[in-house]
Structure formats: structure tokens, C-alpha cells
Amino acid sequence: MKRRKAREYVLQFLYACEMNENTEKISDYNLLQEELEKFWERNEEQDHDIKSFTTKLIEGTIEHIDTIDTIIQKYTNKWNMERIITIDKNILRFAIYEILYRQDIPYQVTINEAIEIAKKYSTKQSAAFINGILDKIAKEESIVRSS
């Protein structure tokens, strides 16, 4: 449950960045750290494990955001990114980061977590959409990753 809560924080952070048109600005490490500090002050989370996992996912997702967004476009049949619901797009972003860059997390766990978060914060259709996209990415991109 700690990791679920952490992923929900990641979604909140990425969503807020996008709504404030801040995603590109915080790709600078120092600005990202400032935003994370403000985020934790607002949320008052005390659990070190949750904060640590959240921070790692946020930093990794932001660091690889251009690659991740390219992959999203590739697997959504080149949909314009603006057509994807903001919540869904950001769930896809952190889940793709986990699948591609966090070999310590089984991709099935990542997909299941993304689906459950989508059910909670988005729509039933979103959960199916996210499942389909992430499943394809996990199967096809993991081949590229392992070679």
C-alpha cells in the first residue's frame, strides 16, 4: 500500500506540473528539487519510504519525459498528446518510466498499479486504455531494453 500511495503522489505532482505548464521548466534538477520541497510541505507526508519512492519516480519520469512522451505517441497510434486525458497521460508517464527504467519492479505490478490508480482517479474506459497501452509497451519495449 505504501507504493500505491507513492504512485498517487507521483500522479498528483505530475498533474499539477502539467496544469501549471511547469513540466519542461522543472527538468532542471535544482528547480525540480524546489518543487518537490514545496510539494512535501503541502502534503505533510511523514513516511520516509513513501517520500523516497515517490521522489525517485518523479525524478526518473521527469528526466526521461521526452523519451516517454515519444513512446506514448508511438503506442497511441500517434495521437496528439493533447487528446489524451491529462490524468491518463501522467499515469502512463510514470508507469512507462517504471517499465523501462526500473527493472526492480515487475512490469505486471506496474501495469496493475496503473490500472487501479486510473480506476480511482479517471474513468473505467481509461483503465482499459492504459492497460492496453502499457501491456504493448511492456512486451515490445522490454525486448529492446534487454538486447
Residue pairs with C-beta under 8 A, 6 or more apart in sequence:
2 47
2 49
2 50
2 53
3 53
3 113
4 113
4 116
4 117
5 50
6 49
6 50
6 51
6 53
6 54
6 57
7 54
7 57
7 94
7 113
7 114
7 117
8 117
8 120
8 121
9 39
9 43
9 45
9 50
9 54
10 54
10 57
10 58
10 61
10 94
11 87
11 90
11 91
11 94
11 117
11 121
12 39
12 43
13 35
13 36
13 39
13 54
13 58
14 23
14 58
14 61
14 90
14 93
14 94
15 86
15 87
15 90
16 22
16 39
17 23
17 26
17 35
18 86
18 89
18 90
19 86
22 35
23 62
23 65
25 31
26 32
26 35
26 62
27 62
27 63
27 65
32 58
32 59
32 62
36 55
36 58
40 51
45 51
45 54
57 94
57 97
57 98
58 94
60 97
60 101
60 102
61 68
61 93
61 94
61 97
64 97
64 100
64 101
65 93
67 100
68 92
68 93
68 96
68 97
68 100
69 81
69 93
71 96
71 100
71 137
71 141
72 81
72 84
72 89
72 92
72 93
72 96
72 133
73 79
73 81
75 133
75 136
75 137
76 84
76 133
81 89
84 92
85 122
85 123
85 126
87 118
87 121
87 122
87 126
88 118
88 122
88 126
88 129
88 130
91 114
91 117
91 118
91 121
91 122
91 126
91 130
92 114
92 130
92 133
92 134
94 114
95 110
95 111
95 113
95 114
95 130
95 134
96 134
96 137
98 105
98 107
98 110
99 107
99 110
99 111
99 134
99 137
99 138
99 141
99 142
100 137
100 141
100 145
102 110
107 134
107 138
107 142
108 138
110 134
110 138
111 131
111 134
111 135
111 138
114 130
114 131
114 134
115 127
115 130
115 131
118 126
118 127
118 130
119 127
